[in-house]
């Protein structure tokens, strides 16, 4: 009688352990996609920019674009790695870039908080979009 009771108790404990392990594994699988989504949401550090050039400092190797209303001007540092492209997609020098020109590009945020341009494309000023006619 003791062996039957012992075997029954052992079987009950084992089945409970198997069921609990399955439920725990499912809970871990649900948490894994949440972690993956959080990793995807992490910013790469790169961001686009565009605007009319306010000033160019060749000595300091910076290009300044005006900030939005109430915001400070945006300063982009130009390194030796920065690709400067002209209107015809040919490389240009920083000295050739002048205030009043329209640029767009990509920059990365450095650890010191400054922005370093990785690509700068000099473009013609975009024409303003026409408002749709009212009926």
C-alpha positions as a Markdown table, in Angstrom:
| # | Residue | x | y | z |
|---|---|---|---|---|
| 1 | Unk | 0.0 | 0.0 | 0.0 |
| 2 | Unk | 2.8 | 2.4 | 0.8 |
| 3 | Unk | 4.5 | 1.8 | -2.6 |
| 4 | Unk | 1.2 | 2.6 | -4.4 |
| 5 | Unk | 0.7 | 5.7 | -2.4 |
| 6 | Unk | 4.3 | 6.7 | -2.9 |
| 7 | Unk | 4.1 | 6.1 | -6.6 |
| 8 | Unk | 0.9 | 8.1 | -6.9 |
| 9 | Unk | 2.3 | 11.0 | -4.9 |
| 10 | Unk | 5.5 | 10.9 | -7.0 |
| 11 | Unk | 3.4 | 10.9 | -10.2 |
| 12 | Unk | 1.3 | 13.8 | -9.0 |
| 13 | Unk | 4.4 | 15.8 | -8.1 |
| 14 | Unk | 6.1 | 15.1 | -11.4 |
| 15 | Unk | 3.0 | 16.1 | -13.4 |
| 16 | Unk | 2.8 | 19.3 | -11.4 |
| 17 | Unk | 6.4 | 20.1 | -12.1 |
| 18 | Unk | 6.0 | 19.5 | -15.8 |
| 19 | Unk | 2.9 | 21.7 | -16.0 |
| 20 | Unk | 4.6 | 24.5 | -14.0 |
| 21 | Unk | 7.7 | 24.3 | -16.2 |
| 22 | Unk | 5.5 | 24.7 | -19.3 |
| 23 | Unk | 3.7 | 27.7 | -18.0 |
| 24 | Unk | 7.0 | 29.3 | -16.9 |
| 25 | Unk | 8.5 | 28.7 | -20.4 |
| 26 | Unk | 5.5 | 30.4 | -22.0 |
| 27 | Unk | 5.9 | 33.4 | -19.7 |
| 28 | Unk | 9.6 | 33.7 | -20.7 |
| 29 | Unk | 8.6 | 33.5 | -24.4 |
| 30 | Unk | 6.2 | 36.4 | -23.9 |
| 31 | Unk | 8.9 | 38.5 | -22.2 |
| 32 | Unk | 11.5 | 37.9 | -24.9 |
| 33 | Unk | 9.6 | 39.8 | -27.7 |
| 34 | Unk | 9.1 | 42.7 | -25.3 |
| 35 | Unk | 12.9 | 42.9 | -24.8 |
| 36 | Unk | 13.4 | 42.7 | -28.6 |
| 37 | Unk | 11.0 | 45.6 | -29.1 |
| 38 | Unk | 12.8 | 47.6 | -26.5 |
| 39 | Unk | 16.1 | 47.0 | -28.3 |
| 40 | Unk | 14.6 | 48.1 | -31.6 |
| 41 | Unk | 13.3 | 51.3 | -30.0 |
| 42 | Unk | 16.8 | 52.3 | -28.9 |
| 43 | Unk | 18.0 | 55.2 | -31.0 |
| 44 | Unk | 20.9 | 54.6 | -33.4 |
| 45 | Unk | 22.3 | 58.1 | -32.7 |
| 46 | Unk | 21.9 | 59.2 | -36.3 |
| 47 | Unk | 19.3 | 61.8 | -37.3 |
| 48 | Unk | 18.5 | 63.8 | -40.5 |
| 49 | Unk | 18.7 | 67.5 | -40.8 |
| 50 | Unk | 18.0 | 70.2 | -43.3 |
| 51 | Unk | 17.7 | 74.0 | -43.6 |
| 52 | Unk | 19.2 | 77.2 | -44.8 |
| 53 | Unk | 22.8 | 77.8 | -43.7 |
| 54 | Unk | 23.1 | 80.6 | -41.2 |
| 55 | Unk | 26.9 | 80.6 | -41.0 |
| 56 | Unk | 29.9 | 78.5 | -42.0 |
| 57 | Unk | 33.2 | 78.6 | -39.9 |
| 58 | Unk | 35.9 | 77.0 | -42.0 |
| 59 | Unk | 38.5 | 77.3 | -39.2 |
| 60 | Unk | 36.3 | 75.6 | -36.6 |
| 61 | Unk | 34.9 | 73.3 | -39.3 |
| 62 | Unk | 31.2 | 73.9 | -38.4 |
| 63 | Unk | 28.0 | 74.7 | -40.2 |
| 64 | Unk | 25.2 | 76.5 | -38.3 |
| 65 | Unk | 21.6 | 76.2 | -39.2 |
| 66 | Unk | 18.9 | 78.4 | -37.5 |
| 67 | Unk | 16.9 | 76.7 | -34.7 |
| 68 | Unk | 13.2 | 76.4 | -34.6 |
| 69 | Unk | 11.2 | 79.3 | -32.9 |
| 70 | Unk | 12.5 | 79.7 | -29.4 |
| 71 | Unk | 15.2 | 77.0 | -29.9 |
| 72 | Unk | 19.0 | 77.6 | -30.2 |
| 73 | Unk | 20.8 | 77.4 | -33.5 |
| 74 | Unk | 22.0 | 73.9 | -34.6 |
| 75 | Unk | 25.7 | 73.5 | -35.0 |
| 76 | Unk | 27.1 | 70.6 | -37.0 |
| 77 | Unk | 30.8 | 69.8 | -36.9 |
| 78 | Unk | 32.4 | 68.7 | -40.1 |
| 79 | Unk | 35.1 | 66.1 | -39.8 |
| 80 | Unk | 37.4 | 64.5 | -42.3 |
| 81 | Unk | 34.9 | 61.6 | -42.5 |
| 82 | Unk | 32.0 | 63.9 | -43.6 |
| 83 | Unk | 30.9 | 63.5 | -47.2 |
| 84 | Unk | 30.1 | 66.9 | -48.7 |
| 85 | Unk | 28.2 | 66.7 | -52.0 |
| 86 | Unk | 27.3 | 69.6 | -54.3 |
| 87 | Unk | 24.3 | 70.1 | -56.5 |
| 88 | Unk | 25.6 | 67.7 | -59.1 |
| 89 | Unk | 26.4 | 65.0 | -56.5 |
| 90 | Unk | 30.2 | 65.8 | -56.9 |
| 91 | Unk | 32.3 | 66.4 | -53.7 |
| 92 | Unk | 32.8 | 69.9 | -52.6 |
| 93 | Unk | 35.0 | 71.6 | -50.0 |
| 94 | Unk | 33.7 | 73.2 | -46.8 |
| 95 | Unk | 35.1 | 76.6 | -48.1 |
| 96 | Unk | 32.7 | 76.3 | -51.1 |
| 97 | Unk | 29.6 | 76.1 | -48.9 |
| 98 | Unk | 28.2 | 79.6 | -48.2 |
| 99 | Unk | 25.5 | 81.0 | -45.9 |
| 100 | Unk | 22.1 | 81.2 | -47.6 |
| 101 | Unk | 22.5 | 77.8 | -49.3 |
| 102 | Unk | 20.1 | 75.1 | -48.5 |
| 103 | Unk | 21.5 | 71.8 | -47.2 |
| 104 | Unk | 20.2 | 68.5 | -46.0 |
| 105 | Unk | 22.0 | 65.5 | -44.6 |
| 106 | Unk | 22.6 | 63.1 | -41.8 |
| 107 | Unk | 24.4 | 63.6 | -38.5 |
| 108 | Unk | 25.2 | 61.6 | -35.4 |
| 109 | Unk | 25.1 | 62.7 | -31.8 |
| 110 | Unk | 28.5 | 62.4 | -30.1 |
| 111 | Unk | 29.1 | 61.5 | -26.5 |
| 112 | Unk | 30.0 | 65.1 | -25.6 |
| 113 | Unk | 26.5 | 66.1 | -26.9 |
| 114 | Unk | 27.7 | 67.8 | -30.1 |
| 115 | Unk | 26.4 | 66.8 | -33.5 |
| 116 | Unk | 28.8 | 65.6 | -36.2 |
| 117 | Unk | 27.6 | 65.7 | -39.8 |
| 118 | Unk | 28.3 | 62.4 | -41.6 |
| 119 | Unk | 26.7 | 63.5 | -44.9 |
| 120 | Unk | 25.9 | 67.0 | -46.2 |
| 121 | Unk | 24.1 | 67.5 | -49.5 |
| 122 | Unk | 24.0 | 71.1 | -50.9 |
| 123 | Unk | 20.6 | 71.5 | -52.6 |
| 124 | Unk | 18.6 | 74.2 | -54.4 |
| 125 | Unk | 16.1 | 75.9 | -52.1 |
| 126 | Unk | 12.9 | 74.0 | -52.2 |
| 127 | Unk | 9.9 | 75.8 | -53.6 |
| 128 | Unk | 7.1 | 76.3 | -51.0 |
| 129 | Unk | 4.1 | 74.0 | -51.4 |
| 130 | Unk | 1.0 | 75.7 | -52.8 |
| 131 | Unk | -2.0 | 75.6 | -50.6 |
| 132 | Unk | -4.9 | 73.7 | -52.0 |
| 133 | Unk | -7.7 | 75.9 | -53.5 |
| 134 | Unk | -10.8 | 76.3 | -51.3 |
| 135 | Unk | -14.0 | 75.3 | -52.9 |
